[in-house]
Amino acid sequence: MISWYRELPFNLRWSIILIAGVFFLLVCEQSYWWRVREEYMFGFLALPFAIYVFHERLPQIKETLHYSPTHSSQPIWIPWVAGLGFAGASVAVGLGALINFEQGHSQPSSFLFSLSFPILLFSSILLFAGGYSSKKLLPLRERWKIICLLAFPSLVWVLSTPILSFIEKKISLFLLRQVVTVVFFVFDALGLFIEQRGSTLVLPKGVVGVADACSGIRSLMACLFAGSFLGAIFLRRIWRKILFIFMACLLAFIFNIFRSLFLTFWAYRNGPDTIAGSVHDFTGFAVLGLTALCLLGLIPLLETRDFEQPPLGD
């Protein structure tokens, strides 16, 4: 590994050192949230998953770097955009480190680290990626191939960090409205007594408050993470990966609707107090399990096993 690193272009070697430092800060910062926020415990899987995918794709990355660089034209805006991205991400890392030093662990610093890491990585590849022992840049197509191969190991950290509070609130509120609307419609269509008061449902045996946790945002993030990983290792075409991730989100939303209906029916029959505790938690884990099973069932339908084409990452 060390000899392979020494064969890389000088600028790329130094950018890798910077990226490794940012990666260390990123993992240290995010591991705090994985410990203190139950809904982000899946983040502990981010590191082994990212290492696994990187290890699987390392031979392809090395093979691409062995490509004999030749003079190839590229749009003049690419180095400018990549340079601005590299500079902006470096400033964001410094700002995140300053926030972390002044305030301790915080969502803004975690967000800045997770967003800066892939930007630094992709910009470095566009700016500095050359063949072994060569000062010439790789052709743009080969650099893009490396970016695709490293997409999951670099972008997965955006999913495993807590969303900024105001964004999370808006998403949660939107999902919450859909859940309450569907539950009220189904009960009303079945002729069962129900009354809606904002995010509260009035039932014959009491009142059920649909909290933010019931909006499904927790299961949505976990299923998005799982869908991204499964798509990265099992699917080969980019459009299939994107469709697979969309299906993961859709399934998480649909199963959360069924979960909310089940809990409301349970409260309708047994009283609102009976849905707390084990019943509530079990149905939450059931959403994740059913979504994972459905995603595994979708993989054979999307993957045609066209092995003549090399995978392009994520």
C-alpha positions in Angstrom: 0.0 0.0 0.0 2.8 2.4 0.8 4.7 1.7 -2.4 1.4 2.3 -4.3 0.9 5.6 -2.5 4.4 6.8 -3.4 3.8 6.2 -7.1 0.9 8.7 -7.1 1.5 12.3 -8.3 2.9 14.7 -5.7 -0.1 16.9 -5.5 -2.5 14.0 -5.2 -0.4 12.5 -2.3 -0.7 15.7 -0.3 -4.4 16.1 -1.0 -4.9 12.5 0.3 -3.2 13.5 3.6 -5.6 16.4 3.9 -8.5 14.2 3.1 -7.4 11.6 5.6 -7.3 14.3 8.3 -10.8 15.4 7.4 -11.9 11.8 7.5 -10.5 11.4 11.0 -12.4 14.5 12.2 -15.5 13.3 10.5 -15.6 9.9 12.2 -14.8 11.3 15.6 -17.5 13.9 15.3 -20.2 11.6 13.9 -19.4 8.8 16.4 -20.7 11.1 19.2 -24.1 11.4 17.5 -24.2 7.6 16.9 -23.9 7.1 20.7 -26.3 9.8 21.9 -29.1 9.6 19.3 -30.7 6.3 19.0 -32.1 6.9 15.5 -28.6 7.3 14.2 -27.1 4.2 15.7 -27.0 2.7 12.2 -24.0 5.1 11.7 -21.8 2.6 13.5 -22.1 0.5 10.3 -21.0 3.4 8.1 -17.3 2.8 8.7 -17.1 -1.0 8.1 -19.5 -0.6 5.1 -17.4 2.2 3.6 -14.1 0.2 4.1 -15.7 -2.9 2.6 -16.8 -1.1 -0.6 -13.5 0.7 -0.9 -11.6 -2.6 -0.5 -13.8 -4.3 -3.1 -13.2 -1.4 -5.6 -9.5 -0.8 -4.9 -8.3 -3.1 -7.7 -10.4 -1.2 -10.2 -9.1 2.1 -8.9 -5.5 0.9 -9.2 -6.2 -0.4 -12.7 -7.6 3.0 -13.7 -4.5 4.7 -12.3 -2.3 2.4 -14.5 -4.0 3.9 -17.5 -1.3 5.5 -19.6 -2.1 9.3 -19.5 -2.2 11.1 -22.8 -3.0 14.6 -23.6 -6.7 14.9 -23.6 -8.9 18.0 -23.8 -11.4 18.9 -21.2 -13.9 21.7 -20.7 -12.0 24.8 -19.3 -14.6 25.2 -16.5 -13.8 21.8 -14.9 -10.5 22.9 -13.2 -12.1 26.2 -12.2 -15.1 24.5 -10.6 -12.9 21.8 -9.0 -10.5 24.4 -7.6 -13.4 26.4 -6.2 -14.8 23.2 -4.7 -11.5 22.3 -3.1 -11.0 25.8 -1.7 -14.6 26.1 -0.4 -14.5 22.6 1.2 -11.2 23.5 2.9 -12.7 26.7 4.3 -15.8 24.7 5.5 -13.5 22.2 7.3 -11.8 25.0 9.1 -15.1 26.6 10.0 -16.4 23.2 11.3 -13.3 22.7 13.4 -13.7 26.2 14.8 -17.4 25.5 15.7 -16.4 22.2 17.3 -13.7 23.9 19.3 -16.0 26.7 20.6 -19.2 24.7 21.1 -18.2 21.1 21.3 -20.1 18.5 19.3 -22.8 20.2 17.2 -24.9 19.5 14.1 -23.5 22.3 12.0 -19.9 21.1 12.5 -20.9 17.5 11.7 -22.7 18.7 8.6 -19.7 20.7 7.4 -17.4 17.8 7.8 -19.6 15.3 6.1 -20.3 17.6 3.2 -16.7 18.8 2.8 -15.2 15.3 2.7 -16.7 14.1 -0.6 -16.1 17.6 -2.2 -12.5 17.5 -1.2 -12.1 14.0 -2.5 -13.8 14.6 -5.8 -12.1 17.9 -6.4 -8.7 16.4 -5.7 -9.4 13.6 -8.3 -10.4 16.1 -10.9 -7.4 18.4 -10.2 -4.6 16.0 -9.4 -5.3 12.4 -10.5 -2.6 11.3 -12.8 -1.2 7.9 -13.8 1.6 6.2 -11.8 4.9 8.0 -12.0 3.5 10.6 -14.5 2.9 14.3 -14.3 0.0 14.1 -16.8 -3.6 14.0 -15.7 -5.7 11.0 -16.5 -8.3 11.6 -19.2 -11.5 13.1 -17.8 -13.4 9.8 -18.4 -10.9 7.9 -16.2 -11.1 10.5 -13.4 -14.9 10.3 -13.6 -14.7 6.6 -13.3 -12.6 6.9 -10.1 -15.1 9.4 -8.7 -18.0 6.9 -9.4 -16.0 4.1 -7.7 -15.5 6.2 -4.6 -19.0 7.7 -4.5 -20.5 5.4 -1.8 -17.5 5.4 0.6 -17.4 9.2 0.5 -21.1 10.1 0.3 -22.4 7.6 2.9 -21.3 10.0 5.7 -23.9 12.6 4.6 -26.6 10.0 5.5 -25.0 9.0 8.9 -24.8 12.5 10.3 -27.8 14.2 11.9 -29.7 16.5 9.5 -29.6 20.2 10.4 -32.5 20.9 12.9 -34.5 23.2 10.6 -34.3 20.8 7.7 -35.2 17.8 9.8 -38.2 19.7 11.2 -39.5 20.5 7.8 -39.2 17.0 6.5 -40.7 15.5 9.7 -43.6 17.9 9.6 -44.3 17.0 5.9 -44.2 13.3 6.6 -46.3 13.8 9.8 -49.1 15.5 7.8 -49.2 12.7 5.3 -49.4 10.0 8.1 -52.2 11.8 10.0 -54.1 12.5 6.7 -54.0 8.8 5.6 -54.9 7.4 9.0 -57.9 9.8 9.3 -59.0 9.0 5.8 -58.9 5.2 6.3 -60.8 5.3 9.7 -63.4 7.7 8.2 -63.8 5.5 5.2 -64.4 2.5 7.4 -67.1 4.4 9.4 -65.0 4.3 12.6 -65.3 7.3 14.9 -62.2 9.5 14.7 -61.6 13.2 14.9 -58.5 15.1 13.8 -57.2 18.1 15.7 -53.9 19.1 14.1 -51.5 16.2 14.7 -53.8 14.7 17.4 -56.4 12.0 16.7 -59.4 11.7 19.0 -60.6 8.1 19.4 -63.5 6.7 21.5 -61.1 5.5 24.2 -58.8 8.5 24.3 -56.5 10.8 22.4 -53.6 9.7 20.3 -50.9 12.3 19.6 -48.8 11.6 16.5 -45.4 12.7 17.6 -42.5 13.6 15.3 -40.9 10.2 15.9 -44.0 8.7 14.2 -43.5 10.7 11.1 -41.2 8.0 9.8 -38.1 10.2 9.4 -36.0 7.8 11.5 -36.9 4.8 9.5 -36.5 6.8 6.3 -32.9 7.7 7.1 -32.0 4.1 8.1 -33.7 2.7 5.0 -31.9 5.3 2.8 -28.6 4.2 4.3 -29.4 0.5 3.8 -30.6 1.1 0.3 -27.5 3.0 -0.6 -25.2 0.2 0.7 -27.2 -2.6 -1.0 -27.3 -0.7 -4.2 -23.6 0.0 -4.1 -22.6 -3.7 -3.7 -25.3 -5.5 -5.7 -26.2 -3.2 -8.6 -24.0 -2.1 -11.4 -25.7 0.6 -13.4 -26.1 4.1 -12.0 -29.7 4.5 -12.9 -30.6 1.2 -11.2 -28.8 2.4 -8.0 -30.8 5.7 -8.1 -34.0 3.8 -8.6 -33.2 1.4 -5.8 -32.5 4.2 -3.4 -35.8 5.8 -4.4 -37.6 2.5 -3.8 -36.0 2.3 -0.3 -37.4 5.7 0.6 -40.8 4.8 -0.9 -41.0 1.5 1.0 -40.0 3.1 4.2 -42.8 5.7 3.8 -45.4 3.0 2.9 -44.5 0.7 5.7 -44.6 3.6 8.2 -48.1 4.3 7.0 -49.1 0.7 7.8 -47.4 1.0 11.1 -49.3 4.1 12.0 -52.6 2.5 11.0 -51.8 -0.6 13.1 -50.9 1.5 16.2 -54.1 3.6 15.8 -56.2 0.5 15.4 -54.5 -0.9 18.5 -55.3 2.3 20.4 -58.9 2.3 19.1 -59.4 -1.2 20.5 -57.3 -1.2 23.6 -56.8 2.4 24.5 -54.0 4.9 23.7 -51.9 3.9 26.7 -51.3 0.4 25.3 -49.3 1.5 22.2 -46.4 2.8 24.3 -43.3 0.8 25.0 -42.8 -2.6 23.4 -45.7 -2.4 20.9 -44.4 1.0 19.6 -40.8 -0.2 19.4 -41.5 -3.6 17.9 -43.5 -2.0 15.0 -40.6 0.5 14.4 -38.1 -2.4 14.0 -40.7 -4.2 11.9 -40.7 -1.3 9.4 -36.9 -1.6 9.0 -37.0 -5.4 8.7 -39.8 -5.5 6.1 -38.1 -2.7 4.1 -34.8 -4.6 4.1 -36.5 -7.8 3.0 -38.3 -6.1 0.1 -35.1 -4.4 -1.0 -33.3 -7.7 -1.1 -36.2 -9.1 -3.2 -35.9 -6.2 -5.6 -32.2 -6.7 -6.3 -32.7 -9.7 -8.7 -35.4 -7.8 -10.5 -33.1 -4.8 -11.2 -29.8 -6.6 -11.7 -29.5 -8.3 -15.1 -26.0 -9.4 -14.4 -24.5 -7.8 -17.5 -20.9 -8.5 -16.4 -19.4 -7.3 -19.6 -19.7 -3.7 -18.4 -17.5 -2.7 -15.4 -19.4 -1.2 -12.5 -19.3 2.6 -12.2 -19.8 2.9 -8.5 -22.7 4.9 -7.2 
